[in-house]
Amino acid sequence: MAKTPLQFQHNGRDVAIFVDGGTNLLVALRELIGDMTPKFGCGQGGCGTCSVLIDGELHLSCLTLAETVAGRTVETLDGIKDGPNLHPLQRAFADNFAAQCGYCTPGMLIAAKALLDRNPQPSRAEVVEAISGNICRCTGYEPIINAVLAAASGGRARA
Amino acid sequence: MPVTVKTFTSTNEAAAALSSDRSARYLGGGTLVMRALNEGDISISTVIRASDQAMTRIVTSGARIVLGAGVTFARILAERDLAFLHAPARSIGGPAVRNMGTVGGNLFAPVPYGDFTVAMLALDAVVSVQGGLGGREIGIEEFLQSRDRQTGVLVLAISFAKPGSADAFRYRKIARIKPKGGAVITLAAHLPVNGSRIVGARVALGSMAPTPIRARAAERALEGRPLDTSTINAAAAAAVEGTSPGDNALASAWYRREIVGVHLRRLLSGQE
């Protein structure tokens, strides 16, 4: 079956790939572009570890048909750091011991970024709500929530 | 197995393609169809999309509210005129799912999902569909009863009369995991009042049958009566009548039958 050409912006860089029909964005990112930061978790939209930003909006890449991002921007964890410098959220996660096994961390960080991009000073309840689609198997929610609040209170969350 | 993706600019063309291919599925937000593809559902060989802007329109200006089938739950949450629907919209998934999931797709969501459809059933919504031979409108209850046979039609929109007052529409989702989690039971009620008496009561239940259903016995207990303690008790006692819940990881059928009346009593009496 013929592959379909697909062009979009990935972490600020134009990419052009060919995808099989029905390929989801997670597979396109990991296997065709080599961005391994979005993780495969459940494939059902239940765990959030594949979260990405599409045109700045939080989406689940495992449930996104790759062809639907043609001409759009896709941002993953790989793109949120500023060169060699960690994003303030990444620094806050490290400072607050917010990663255990680390599997949920990319999705947590992307979900937290989606929140802080639109609400730089969220309440604790708003942080809980924002990461409610992301499952942490280590049950480390408290340090994750604290890290997001720390990043926000530090005024270091960038727009 | 690769599938063929067909994107149409008009809903007519999309509907024709959908109705002519038994292995075709319409892709709305992706939360159902992409999940099926990820799980290797070989019954899907074609994915149909429509970029028609009519699919994402929201009309709140008239007596009837119209939600395009492609309207997402995040869009509903952004609409001040749809404040009465914010509770059902917010009860679905996490933020990413609400950015993706659509009103039309929710009509097809199996138990324990489909919470928004419970709200639509309580509001006596009408579903606009387009088949290969043209469009028609179908009551949501009839639509749900024949849901398994509706895969070849394209849902265009859902419409319903706006509740007369903020207090007339009530919604509650019972979940073990908050703020996100599958439903143990979902309840919605529309209770228009004429004078002090309820006229045209509708009570809808989710996860109490394979599709959302009306609690007709509870509706009969409410109809024509004031919403006082004895009426609420009568409706709560009748809530389980006609239900056929199933067992799943969230709750057993027995548990659902035991608690549906308790939660209907709380919904009707305004308890948290």
Interface residues (C-beta under 8 A of the other chain):
Chain A: M1 T4 D20 G21 G22 T23 N24 G43 Q44 G45 G48 S51 E57 L58 H59 L60 C62 L63 T64 L65 E67 T68 A111 A114 L115 V128 E129 A130 I131 S132 G133 N134
Chain B: M1 P2 V3 T4 V5 T7 L27 G29 G30 T31 M34 R35 L37 N38 E39 I44 V47 R49 A74 G93 G94 P95 A96 V97 N99 M100 P179 K180
